[in-house]
Amino acid sequence: MSTPTRSSPRKLVLVRPPPTAEEALAALDGGRPDEAAALFAARVLADPADWDSRINHAGALYNASRYAEAAQGYRKLIDEARPRSLQAVYLFFFLGYSLLQLEDDWGSLVATTAFLDNSNEQHPYYTNVLDYTACAWTNLGAVAEGTTLWRTLELRALPVTDPTTRRLLRGLWSRRQVIATSHRILGLSARPRPARRCSWPAADSWSLPPWLGG
């Protein structure tokens, strides 16, 4: 007579729901970017199509100075958003700075040039991008160009009321001149695109404006 097999009760596995967007944003707004990155990563794991959480995950990594991870995330988002899209313009900005921090001056210049080529001088990050561009130029050996671009930014920051001086400053290192110079340094034969005809909402210092998330 065979001994009956003893059965064991099934172990109940508790599935924890992903954190809410409010919880993740609260960590980010509270100055806890590493915690925010983990929370947004959990949301992305639960729903890989959650565009907002993916953007905010990259932004949290950026705020945590985890630039290699942030750059990886921004590159994927740019590919999906299409490089010419409005979303990609903002992403190129953060990618350019991340690569500059990683001492990838070539990659940074490619990103900032894409930003300039797909936006216009009214973009809220335009001056910052010129600063990053001057830094990349200098690091890549174009010291004279980088120095004069930085000097132009310094002059533009000064309060000027004289109309002749204002016109002169506008003519120094125009958007097209900056792009063309970057193309030359990068060894590209492309021509600068016309400035994009659109306006831009004010954006904060780490992520995309909410209207770009959808």
N, CA, C and O of each residue as an XYZ file, in Angstrom:
856
protein
N       0.861     -1.182      0.000
C       0.000      0.000      0.000
C       0.909      1.248      0.000
O       1.780      1.407      0.856
N       0.675      2.110     -0.976
C       1.520      3.308     -1.097
C       1.104      4.379     -0.102
O      -0.064      4.529      0.255
N       2.137      5.125      0.332
C       1.894      6.210      1.279
C       1.368      7.425      0.525
O       1.975      7.845     -0.460
N       0.277      7.985      0.958
C      -0.279      9.152      0.241
C       0.692     10.338      0.292
O       1.348     10.586      1.304
N       0.758     11.052     -0.818
C       1.646     12.220     -0.902
C       1.032     13.383     -0.146
O      -0.140     13.720     -0.311
N       1.862     13.978      0.685
C       1.366     15.094      1.475
C       1.422     16.368      0.622
O       2.462     16.705      0.056
N       0.329     17.038      0.547
C       0.278     18.272     -0.240
C       0.584     19.469      0.655
O       0.325     19.445      1.858
N       1.134     20.507      0.050
C       1.457     21.727      0.775
C       0.600     22.870      0.250
O       0.284     22.928     -0.938
N       0.234     23.762      1.134
C      -0.564     24.896      0.666
C       0.265     25.804     -0.231
O       1.474     25.956     -0.053
N      -0.414     26.397     -1.192
C       0.284     27.306     -2.096
C       0.649     28.590     -1.361
O      -0.115     29.125     -0.558
N       1.853     29.056     -1.676
C       2.306     30.289     -1.056
C       1.647     31.481     -1.745
O       1.672     31.593     -2.970
N       1.078     32.339     -0.969
C       0.426     33.512     -1.500
C       1.479     34.584     -1.779
O       2.196     35.012     -0.875
N       1.562     35.003     -3.015
C       2.522     36.034     -3.416
C       1.793     37.368     -3.476
O       0.853     37.545     -4.251
N       2.232     38.286     -2.659
C       1.617     39.597     -2.635
C       2.274     40.481     -3.690
O       3.492     40.658     -3.694
N       1.471     41.024     -4.568
C       1.966     41.900     -5.623
C       1.715     43.334     -5.202
O       0.571     43.772     -5.082
N       2.794     44.054     -4.982
C       2.667     45.434     -4.542
C       2.394     46.337     -5.745
O       3.097     46.241     -6.751
N       1.411     47.192     -5.664
C       1.138     48.087     -6.791
C       2.281     49.077     -6.972
O       2.964     49.415     -6.005
N       2.495     49.544     -8.197
C       3.584     50.507     -8.423
C       3.302     51.810     -7.693
O       2.142     52.137     -7.439
N       4.329     52.549     -7.356
C       4.124     53.844     -6.691
C       3.337     54.780     -7.602
O       3.373     54.648     -8.825
N       2.651     55.695     -7.015
C       1.897     56.664     -7.806
C       2.832     57.737     -8.356
O       3.934     57.948     -7.850
N       2.365     58.400     -9.395
C       3.153     59.496     -9.962
C       3.358     60.607     -8.930
O       4.403     61.256     -8.890
N       2.335     60.807     -8.097
C       2.434     61.846     -7.065
C       3.541     61.531     -6.069
O       4.264     62.432     -5.644
N       3.684     60.254     -5.690
C       4.732     59.858     -4.751
C       6.120     60.091     -5.361
O       7.030     60.590     -4.699
N       6.259     59.718     -6.635
C       7.554     59.879     -7.293
C       7.908     61.352     -7.471
O       9.050     61.755     -7.251
N       6.924     62.149     -7.869
C       7.170     63.576     -8.048
C       7.470     64.266     -6.723
O       8.271     65.198     -6.664
N       6.818     63.797     -5.660
C       7.078     64.382     -4.338
C       8.527     64.138     -3.926
O       9.156     65.011     -3.327
N       9.065     62.952     -4.242
C      10.465     62.662     -3.924
C      11.387     63.564     -4.735
O      12.395     64.052     -4.224
N      11.041     63.781     -5.992
C      11.866     64.630     -6.840
C      11.810     66.080     -6.384
O      12.841     66.742     -6.264
N      10.609     66.567     -6.133
C      10.453     67.948     -5.674
C      11.061     68.153     -4.288
O      11.444     69.266     -3.928
N      11.146     67.070     -3.515
C      11.707     67.166     -2.176
C      13.217     67.042     -2.133
O      13.802     66.948     -1.054
N      13.855     67.041     -3.297
C      15.311     66.979     -3.329
C      15.873     65.587     -3.098
O      16.995     65.444     -2.614
N      15.097     64.550     -3.443
C      15.550     63.165     -3.288
C      15.546     62.478     -4.663
O      14.733     61.587     -4.909
N      16.446     62.891     -5.548
C      16.397     62.379     -6.924
C      16.664     60.886     -7.050
O      16.086     60.233     -7.919
N      17.532     60.327     -6.196
C      17.780     58.883     -6.282
C      16.524     58.096     -5.935
O      16.189     57.115     -6.598
N      15.837     58.536     -4.891
C      14.573     57.886     -4.524
C      13.554     58.053     -5.637
O      12.831     57.113     -5.968
N      13.495     59.248     -6.218
C      12.558     59.494     -7.315
C      12.873     58.608     -8.511
O      11.961     58.087     -9.154
N      14.152     58.434     -8.815
C      14.548     57.584     -9.940
C      14.074     56.150     -9.728
O      13.603     55.502    -10.663
N      14.199     55.657     -8.494
C      13.747     54.300     -8.187
C      12.234     54.184     -8.323
O      11.728     53.188     -8.840
N      11.517     55.195     -7.860
C      10.054     55.162     -7.938
C       9.580     55.237     -9.385
O       8.669     54.509     -9.780
N      10.187     56.103    -10.166
C       9.796     56.192    -11.577
C      10.186     54.928    -12.335
O       9.473     54.504    -13.245
N      11.318     54.322    -11.963
C      11.728     53.068    -12.601
C      10.693     51.975    -12.325
O      10.390     51.169    -13.205
N      10.159     51.948    -11.119
C       9.124     50.970    -10.780
C       7.870     51.208    -11.605
O       7.219     50.254    -12.031
N       7.528     52.450    -11.833
C       6.357     52.762    -12.650
C       6.579     52.340    -14.101
O       5.673     51.815    -14.747
N       7.790     52.572    -14.607
C       8.098     52.169    -15.978
C       8.092     50.650    -16.110
O       7.652     50.112    -17.127
N       8.578     49.965    -15.087
C       8.571     48.499    -15.110
C       7.146     47.971    -15.175
O       6.872     46.991    -15.868
N       6.244     48.619    -14.455
C       4.837     48.207    -14.467
C       4.147     48.558    -15.776
O       3.233     47.855    -16.210
N       4.585     49.649    -16.407
C       3.972     50.091    -17.659
C       5.045     50.729    -18.538
O       5.269     51.937    -18.460
N       5.719     49.917    -19.384
C       6.798     50.448    -20.223
C       6.345     51.545    -21.181
O       7.178     52.288    -21.701
N       5.048     51.656    -21.421
C       4.541     52.680    -22.342
C       4.231     53.997    -21.627
O       3.729     54.934    -22.249
N       4.522     54.073    -20.340
C       4.247     55.284    -19.564
C       5.296     56.340    -19.915
O       6.363     56.393    -19.304
N       4.984     57.170    -20.894
C       5.926     58.165    -21.415
C       6.343     59.164    -20.347
O       7.522     59.492    -20.219
N       5.372     59.643    -19.581
C       5.687     60.636    -18.549
C       6.690     60.088    -17.541
O       7.646     60.770    -17.172
N       6.469     58.854    -17.097
C       7.366     58.269    -16.097
C       8.755     58.023    -16.680
O       9.754     58.155    -15.974
N       8.823     57.673    -17.940
C      10.130     57.455    -18.563
C      10.915     58.765    -18.650
O      12.117     58.794    -18.388
N      10.228     59.845    -19.019
C      10.888     61.144    -19.073
C      11.339     61.569    -17.679
O      12.467     62.025    -17.489
N      10.441     61.412    -16.710
C      10.777     61.817    -15.346
C      11.859     60.930    -14.736
O      12.636     61.388    -13.898
N      11.913     59.678    -15.146
C      12.986     58.793    -14.676
C      14.338     59.318    -15.155
O      15.289     59.405    -14.378
N      14.414     59.666    -16.434
C      15.663     60.239    -16.954
C      15.981     61.559    -16.257
O      17.138     61.842    -15.950
N      14.940     62.371    -16.008
C      15.158     63.641    -15.325
C      15.655     63.462    -13.907
O      16.494     64.233    -13.442
N      15.148     62.451    -13.211
C      15.604     62.184    -11.848
C      17.067     61.728    -11.853
O      17.851     62.141    -10.998
N      17.428     60.885    -12.808
C      18.831     60.465    -12.932
C      19.731     61.663    -13.224
O      20.833     61.771    -12.686
N      19.256     62.548    -14.070
C      19.980     63.777    -14.393
C      20.186     64.617    -13.136
O      21.285     65.110    -12.884
N      19.120     64.776    -12.349
C      19.229     65.567    -11.121
C      20.148     64.914    -10.094
O      20.756     65.598     -9.270
N      20.246     63.600    -10.146
C      21.116     62.871     -9.230
C      22.565     62.816     -9.730
O      23.411     62.154     -9.128
N      22.841     63.514    -10.832
C      24.177     63.527    -11.447
C      24.602     62.140    -11.921
O      25.795     61.847    -12.005
N      23.632     61.294    -12.229
C      23.916     59.969    -12.780
C      23.818     60.091    -14.303
O      22.907     59.563    -14.940
N      24.803     60.814    -14.857
C      24.685     61.287    -16.226
C      24.748     60.171    -17.264
O      24.098     60.270    -18.305
N      25.505     59.124    -17.010
C      25.582     58.029    -17.984
C      24.216     57.354    -18.140
O      23.786     57.061    -19.256
N      23.543     57.112    -17.020
C      22.216     56.505    -17.078
C      21.201     57.455    -17.686
O      20.337     57.047    -18.461
N      21.314     58.731    -17.327
C      20.396     59.726    -17.882
C      20.558     59.825    -19.395
O      19.569     59.871    -20.126
N      21.804     59.857    -19.862
C      22.062     59.961    -21.298
C      21.481     58.772    -22.048
O      20.923     58.928    -23.134
N      21.610     57.595    -21.471
C      21.044     56.399    -22.101
C      19.530     56.536    -22.240
O      18.956     56.209    -23.279
N      18.898     57.026    -21.175
C      17.454     57.212    -21.225
C      17.052     58.266    -22.230
O      16.091     58.068    -22.974
N      17.755     59.376    -22.274
C      17.420     60.448    -23.217
C      17.583     59.994    -24.659
O      16.776     60.355    -25.516
N      18.620     59.204    -24.941
C      18.819     58.726    -26.310
C      17.646     57.848    -26.764
O      17.178     57.971    -27.896
N      17.184     56.979    -25.894
C      16.047     56.122    -26.247
C      14.788     56.948    -26.482
O      14.024     56.682    -27.409
N      14.581     57.950    -25.635
C      13.400     58.793    -25.771
C      13.452     59.598    -27.066
O      12.428     59.771    -27.727
N      14.637     60.092    -27.435
C      14.778     60.851    -28.678
C      14.448     59.981    -29.880
O      13.755     60.418    -30.799
N      14.944     58.755    -29.874
C      14.667     57.837    -30.984
C      13.169     57.595    -31.134
O      12.658     57.529    -32.252
N      12.474     57.463    -30.026
C      11.046     57.184    -30.081
C      10.227     58.433    -30.407
O       9.195     58.356    -31.073
N      10.700     59.579    -29.929
C       9.958     60.813    -30.168
C      10.213     61.376    -31.567
O       9.475     62.246    -32.028
N      11.249     60.887    -32.238
C      11.745     61.388    -33.527
C      12.570     62.648    -33.298
O      12.122     63.583    -32.634
N      13.793     62.665    -33.859
C      14.713     63.774    -33.599
C      14.180     65.158    -33.978
O      14.615     66.158    -33.406
N      13.260     65.231    -34.918
C      12.754     66.534    -35.348
C      11.540     66.998    -34.546
O      11.035     68.096    -34.782
N      11.070     66.198    -33.619
C       9.860     66.543    -32.881
C      10.140     67.604    -31.830
O      11.290     67.838    -31.456
N       9.071     68.247    -31.356
C       9.222     69.242    -30.299
C       9.738     68.607    -29.013
O      10.521     69.218    -28.285
N       9.298     67.378    -28.733
C       9.774     66.693    -27.534
C      11.286     66.507    -27.573
O      11.970     66.684    -26.565
N      11.799     66.147    -28.754
C      13.231     65.849    -28.867
C      14.092     67.082    -28.639
O      15.228     66.958    -28.183
N      13.577     68.268    -28.947
C      14.363     69.486    -28.744
C      14.789     69.600    -27.285
O      15.960     69.845    -26.995
N      13.840     69.422    -26.368
C      14.163     69.485    -24.942
C      15.087     68.338    -24.544
O      16.008     68.532    -23.750
N      14.853     67.169    -25.077
C      15.679     66.015    -24.727
C      17.123     66.206    -25.178
O      18.050     65.802    -24.478
N      17.318     66.820    -26.345
C      18.676     67.098    -26.816
C      19.413     68.018    -25.844
O      20.622     67.881    -25.656
N      18.699     68.944    -25.235
C      19.321     69.846    -24.274
C      19.930     69.069    -23.109
O      21.102     69.251    -22.777
N      19.127     68.203    -22.491
C      19.597     67.454    -21.329
C      20.634     66.406    -21.718
O      21.550     66.121    -20.946
N      20.495     65.831    -22.910
C      21.505     64.884    -23.383
C      22.840     65.597    -23.577
O      23.887     65.070    -23.201
N      22.808     66.796    -24.165
C      24.047     67.538    -24.399
C      24.790     67.845    -23.113
O      26.010     67.697    -23.042
N      24.045     68.277    -22.082
C      24.705     68.586    -20.813
C      25.240     67.317    -20.153
O      26.344     67.314    -19.608
N      24.456     66.240    -20.204
C      24.899     64.979    -19.593
C      26.202     64.497    -20.219
O      27.119     64.085    -19.509
N      26.284     64.547    -21.540
C      27.498     64.088    -22.224
C      28.673     65.013    -21.939
O      29.817     64.561    -21.873
N      28.402     66.300    -21.769
C      29.475     67.234    -21.412
C      30.055     66.874    -20.048
O      31.268     66.938    -19.847
N      29.186     66.497    -19.112
C      29.644     66.086    -17.787
C      30.428     64.784    -17.844
O      31.275     64.528    -16.988
N      30.150     63.965    -18.846
C      30.859     62.696    -19.019
C      32.135     62.864    -19.854
O      32.803     61.885    -20.186
N      32.464     64.125    -20.191
C      33.640     64.472    -21.001
C      33.562     63.888    -22.406
O      34.584     63.633    -23.044
N      32.329     63.679    -22.883
C      32.113     63.276    -24.269
C      31.767     64.546    -25.046
O      30.606     64.791    -25.375
N      32.794     65.347    -25.331
C      32.574     66.642    -25.965
C      32.001     66.498    -27.370
O      31.167     67.302    -27.788
N      32.437     65.496    -28.086
C      31.933     65.256    -29.439
C      30.435     64.946    -29.392
O      29.643     65.560    -30.107
N      30.061     64.000    -28.554
C      28.650     63.640    -28.448
C      27.802     64.798    -27.955
O      26.674     64.989    -28.409
N      28.353     65.575    -27.018
C      27.630     66.730    -26.504
C      27.384     67.750    -27.607
O      26.290     68.304    -27.713
N      28.402     67.999    -28.427
C      28.251     68.975    -29.508
C      27.238     68.497    -30.541
O      26.481     69.301    -31.084
N      27.218     67.218    -30.812
C      26.198     66.671    -31.727
C      24.797     66.948    -31.179
O      23.899     67.346    -31.922
N      24.618     66.733    -29.869
C      23.312     66.936    -29.251
C      22.909     68.403    -29.225
O      21.773     68.737    -29.563
N      23.827     69.287    -28.828
C      23.483     70.708    -28.758
C      23.265     71.295    -30.152
O      22.441     72.193    -30.326
N      23.992     70.797    -31.135
C      23.776     71.257    -32.505
C      22.401     70.824    -33.005
O      21.722     71.584    -33.695
N      21.994     69.611    -32.661
C      20.643     69.155    -33.020
C      19.589     70.016    -32.344
O      18.566     70.340    -32.946
N      19.836     70.385    -31.100
C      18.916     71.290    -30.397
C      18.772     72.596    -31.169
O      17.657     73.025    -31.465
N      19.902     73.234    -31.496
C      19.869     74.521    -32.189
C      19.233     74.402    -33.569
O      18.495     75.290    -33.994
N      19.516     73.317    -34.259
C      19.034     73.140    -35.627
C      17.526     72.907    -35.678
O      16.903     73.092    -36.724
N      16.941     72.503    -34.558
C      15.515     72.187    -34.538
C      14.706     73.129    -33.656
O      13.551     72.843    -33.344
N      15.302     74.256    -33.249
C      14.577     75.191    -32.401
C      14.757     76.603    -32.943
O      14.896     76.789    -34.152
N      14.756     77.590    -32.071
C      14.976     78.974    -32.473
C      15.544     79.750    -31.284
O      15.721     79.192    -30.201
N      15.826     81.028    -31.487
C      16.488     81.818    -30.452
C      15.557     82.191    -29.302
O      16.007     82.747    -28.300
N      14.275     81.896    -29.433
C      13.328     82.206    -28.370
C      13.192     81.065    -27.354
O      12.500     81.212    -26.347
N      13.840     79.948    -27.615
C      13.722     78.819    -26.683
C      14.313     79.207    -25.323
O      15.374     79.829    -25.274
N      13.641     78.849    -24.214
C      14.155     79.246    -22.886
C      15.523     78.682    -22.545
O      16.194     79.211    -21.659
N      15.959     77.625    -23.219
C      17.274     77.042    -22.947
C      18.328     77.467    -23.961
O      19.451     76.965    -23.929
N      17.984     78.380    -24.854
C      18.882     78.733    -25.964
C      20.240     79.224    -25.468
O      21.274     78.753    -25.943
N      20.255     80.155    -24.530
C      21.528     80.698    -24.033
C      22.353     79.622    -23.346
O      23.573     79.585    -23.508
N      21.707     78.745    -22.580
C      22.431     77.656    -21.928
C      23.106     76.750    -22.950
O      24.238     76.309    -22.754
N      22.400     76.479    -24.041
C      22.959     75.607    -25.076
C      24.175     76.261    -25.731
O      25.146     75.579    -26.057
N      24.125     77.574    -25.922
C      25.304     78.264    -26.473
C      26.493     78.145    -25.518
O      27.634     78.008    -25.960
N      26.232     78.196    -24.232
C      27.293     78.023    -23.233
C      27.905     76.625    -23.347
O      29.128     76.483    -23.355
N      27.052     75.585    -23.436
C      27.556     74.214    -23.571
C      28.315     74.052    -24.887
O      29.324     73.349    -24.949
N      27.819     74.711    -25.938
C      28.481     74.637    -27.243
C      29.875     75.241    -27.181
O      30.833     74.659    -27.689
N      29.987     76.409    -26.556
C      31.299     77.046    -26.419
C      32.267     76.159    -25.645
O      33.453     76.090    -25.968
N      31.755     75.486    -24.629
C      32.597     74.585    -23.831
C      33.085     73.414    -24.681
O      34.263     73.057    -24.636
N      32.176     72.816    -25.456
C      32.565     71.693    -26.311
C      33.555     72.140    -27.383
O      34.534     71.443    -27.652
N      33.306     73.302    -28.000
C      34.257     73.822    -28.991
C      35.655     73.928    -28.393
O      36.631     73.463    -28.982
N      35.740     74.541    -27.223
C      37.035     74.753    -26.580
C      37.723     73.420    -26.289
O      38.915     73.254    -26.546
N      36.949     72.473    -25.748
C      37.531     71.165    -25.414
C      37.959     70.380    -26.651
O      38.843     69.527    -26.575
N      37.330     70.672    -27.790
C      37.676     69.980    -29.034
C      38.755     70.716    -29.821
O      39.090     70.316    -30.936
N      39.302     71.789    -29.249
C      40.424     72.474    -29.872
C      40.093     73.780    -30.559
O      40.996     74.500    -30.985
N      38.792     74.105    -30.677
C      38.401     75.372    -31.304
C      38.338     76.448    -30.222
O      37.267     76.963    -29.900
N      39.505     76.775    -29.668
C      39.575     77.669    -28.509
C      39.140     79.085    -28.860
O      38.403     79.709    -28.097
N      39.582     79.596    -29.994
C      39.232     80.964    -30.378
C      37.729     81.114    -30.552
O      37.141     82.094    -30.094
N      37.113     80.153    -31.209
C      35.668     80.205    -31.415
C      34.922     80.134    -30.086
O      33.974     80.885    -29.858
N      35.353     79.233    -29.213
C      34.704     79.102    -27.917
C      34.852     80.361    -27.074
O      33.909     80.780    -26.402
N      36.032     80.960    -27.111
C      36.279     82.168    -26.319
C      35.408     83.327    -26.782
O      34.832     84.040    -25.960
N      35.309     83.518    -28.097
C      34.507     84.632    -28.609
C      33.009     84.402    -28.387
O      32.262     85.354    -28.163
N      32.574     83.151    -28.447
C      31.158     82.879    -28.168
C      30.850     83.159    -26.704
O      29.821     83.759    -26.395
N      31.718     82.736    -25.810
C      31.519     83.037    -24.383
C      31.498     84.551    -24.139
O      30.686     85.050    -23.360
N      32.394     85.267    -24.808
C      32.442     86.724    -24.627
C      31.146     87.355    -25.145
O      30.636     88.305    -24.550
N      30.627     86.839    -26.229
C      29.360     87.346    -26.756
C      28.232     87.128    -25.759
O      27.397     88.013    -25.575
N      28.190     85.975    -25.118
C      27.163     85.697    -24.116
C      27.290     86.647    -22.930
O      26.287     87.100    -22.378
N      28.522     86.946    -22.542
C      28.737     87.890    -21.436
C      28.205     89.278    -21.794
O      27.566     89.936    -20.973
N      28.472     89.713    -23.016
C      28.016     91.035    -23.450
C      26.494     91.090    -23.544
O      25.880     92.099    -23.196
N      25.892     90.004    -24.013
C      24.435     89.982    -24.133
C      23.752     90.011    -22.768
O      22.607     90.446    -22.652
N      24.444     89.556    -21.758
C      23.860     89.537    -20.417
C      23.886     90.910    -19.754
O      23.222     91.128    -18.741
N      24.648     91.828    -20.322
C      24.733     93.165    -19.743
C      23.522     94.005    -20.151
O      23.005     93.841    -21.256
N      23.066     94.899    -19.277
C      21.939     95.779    -19.643
C      22.384     96.809    -20.685
O      23.226     97.665    -20.413
N      21.808     96.710    -21.867
C      22.176     97.614    -22.963
C      20.920     98.334    -23.434
O      19.920     97.694    -23.760
N      20.968     99.643    -23.468
C      19.825    100.434    -23.922
C      20.065    101.066    -25.284
O      19.119    101.460    -25.966
N      21.317    101.161    -25.676
C      21.635    101.773    -26.956
C      21.213    100.851    -28.102
O      21.674     99.710    -28.152
N      20.362    101.296    -29.017
C      19.864    100.415    -30.081
C      20.959     99.933    -31.022
O      20.898     98.808    -31.518
N      21.966    100.777    -31.274
C      23.059    100.363    -32.160
C      23.826     99.191    -31.552
O      24.156     98.231    -32.248
N      24.105     99.274    -30.264
C      24.815     98.183    -29.585
C      23.977     96.916    -29.564
O      24.504     95.816    -29.728
N      22.670     97.067    -29.361
C      21.800     95.891    -29.352
C      21.827     95.185    -30.698
O      21.891     93.958    -30.762
N      21.777     95.972    -31.784
C      21.830     95.366    -33.123
C      23.162     94.662    -33.348
O      23.214     93.581    -33.934
N      24.238     95.288    -32.875
C      25.561     94.681    -33.027
C      25.648     93.352    -32.298
O      26.186     92.384    -32.835
N      25.120     93.295    -31.074
C      25.170     92.073    -30.287
C      24.324     90.976    -30.921
O      24.689     89.801    -30.890
N      23.190     91.372    -31.497
C      22.357     90.361    -32.165
C      23.077     89.768    -33.364
O      22.852     88.612    -33.721
N      23.935     90.554    -33.982
C      24.650     90.057    -35.152
C      25.840     89.173    -34.826
O      26.350     88.474    -35.702
N      26.284     89.194    -33.586
C      27.416     88.356    -33.180
C      26.941     86.937    -32.898
O      26.012     86.734    -32.116
N      27.556     85.986    -33.512
C      27.255     84.577    -33.296
C      25.748     84.312    -33.351
O      25.117     83.933    -32.364
N      25.206     84.529    -34.544
C      23.796     84.196    -34.760
C      23.616     82.688    -34.670
O      24.584     81.929    -34.706
N      22.385     82.276    -34.556
C      22.079     80.844    -34.485
C      22.671     80.102    -35.680
O      23.290     79.051    -35.506
N      22.494     80.626    -36.876
C      23.014     79.970    -38.078
C      24.538     79.897    -38.053
O      25.113     78.893    -38.475
N      25.200     80.947    -37.564
C      26.662     80.935    -37.483
C      27.155     79.880    -36.498
O      28.144     79.192    -36.753
N      26.461     79.763    -35.382
C      26.854     78.762    -34.386
C      26.694     77.357    -34.958
O      27.584     76.518    -34.818
N      25.557     77.107    -35.604
C      25.330     75.778    -36.183
C      26.369     75.470    -37.256
O      26.934     74.376    -37.283
N      26.617     76.423    -38.129
C      27.587     76.203    -39.203
C      28.979     75.922    -38.646
O      29.701     75.074    -39.171
N      29.354     76.630    -37.586
C      30.658     76.398    -36.968
C      30.725     75.007    -36.340
O      31.736     74.315    -36.455
N      29.652     74.608    -35.682
C      29.609     73.261    -35.102
C      29.686     72.196    -36.186
O      30.370     71.188    -36.014
N      28.993     72.408    -37.296
C      29.079     71.458    -38.410
C      30.511     71.337    -38.910
O      30.984     70.239    -39.203
N      31.198     72.473    -39.007
C      32.591     72.445    -39.474
C      33.479     71.677    -38.503
O      34.303     70.865    -38.924
N      33.317     71.928    -37.211
C      34.129     71.248    -36.208
C      33.840     69.751    -36.201
O      34.741     68.937    -35.998
N      32.574     69.397    -36.425
C      32.178     67.989    -36.447
C      32.498     67.313    -37.782
O      32.403     66.091    -37.899
N      32.879     68.112    -38.790
C      33.186     67.544    -40.105
C      31.945     67.216    -40.909
O      31.966     66.318    -41.751
N      30.861     67.942    -40.655
C      29.610     67.703    -41.371
C      29.435     68.722    -42.487
O      29.850     69.873    -42.354
N      28.826     68.300    -43.577
C      28.586     69.211    -44.700
C      27.157     69.745    -44.713
O      26.770     70.444    -45.649
N      26.377     69.429    -43.698
C      24.980     69.862    -43.661
C      24.868     71.368    -43.493
O      25.761     72.015    -42.946
N      23.750     71.917    -43.974
C      23.477     73.338    -43.814
C      22.487     73.547    -42.673
O      21.632     72.695    -42.434
N      22.594     74.672    -41.967
C      21.630     74.940    -40.887
C      20.210     75.037    -41.428
O      19.974     75.621    -42.486
N      19.281     74.465    -40.698
C      17.872     74.583    -41.068
C      17.354     75.970    -40.708
O      17.914     76.634    -39.836
N      16.289     76.410    -41.372
C      15.659     77.667    -40.949
C      15.164     77.545    -39.509
O      14.834     76.455    -39.041
N      15.117     78.678    -38.818
C      14.642     78.657    -37.435
C      13.205     78.151    -37.383
O      12.389     78.465    -38.249
N      12.916     77.375    -36.366
C      11.574     76.822    -36.205
C      10.587     77.935    -35.864
O      10.876     78.790    -35.027
N       9.444     77.922    -36.500
C       8.434     78.941    -36.251
C       7.452     78.442    -35.199
O       6.411     77.868    -35.518
N       7.803     78.671    -33.959
C       6.923     78.289    -32.859
C       7.373     79.013    -31.607
O       8.483     79.542    -31.544
N       6.512     79.033    -30.622
C       6.871     79.601    -29.329
C       7.043     78.458    -28.346
O       6.612     77.332    -28.596
N       7.677     78.763    -27.229
C       7.992     77.731    -26.247
C       7.475     78.148    -24.876
O       7.615     79.308    -24.488
N       6.888     77.227    -24.150
C       6.488     77.563    -22.776
C       7.699     77.610    -21.870
O       8.731     77.007    -22.167
N       7.577     78.317    -20.778
C       8.651     78.316    -19.793
C       8.803     76.913    -19.239
O       7.814     76.227    -18.981
N      10.046     76.487    -19.055
C      10.308     75.129    -18.565
C      11.210     75.197    -17.349
O      11.994     76.134    -17.197
N      11.097     74.198    -16.485
C      11.940     74.185    -15.296
C      13.314     73.644    -15.639
O      13.601     73.378    -16.806
N      14.166     73.476    -14.640
C      15.582     73.213    -14.887
C      15.946     71.737    -15.024
O      17.114     71.416    -15.244
N      14.982     70.842    -14.900
C      15.422     69.441    -14.928
C      14.645     68.549    -15.861
O      15.185     67.533    -16.299
N      13.413     68.865    -16.190
C      12.639     67.949    -17.001
C      11.833     68.701    -18.036
O      11.935     69.922    -18.154
N      11.032     67.963    -18.786
C      10.222     68.560    -19.820
C       8.972     69.209    -19.244
O       8.469     68.776    -18.208
N       8.472     70.235    -19.903
C       7.197     70.803    -19.467
C       6.108     69.745    -19.551
O       6.194     68.858    -20.400
N       5.089     69.806    -18.703
C       4.053     68.763    -18.687
C       3.365     68.561    -20.018
O       2.940     67.450    -20.332
N       3.246     69.642    -20.825
C       2.523     69.498    -22.088
C       3.254     68.629    -23.090
O       2.662     68.209    -24.084
N       4.545     68.345    -22.851
C       5.292     67.478    -23.771
C       5.197     66.015    -23.370
O       5.716     65.151    -24.076
N       4.562     65.726    -22.281
C       4.540     64.349    -21.825
C       3.541     63.470    -22.549
O       3.697     62.250    -22.578
N       2.513     64.075    -23.135
C       1.466     63.271    -23.732
C       1.804     62.775    -25.125
O       0.999     62.080    -25.745
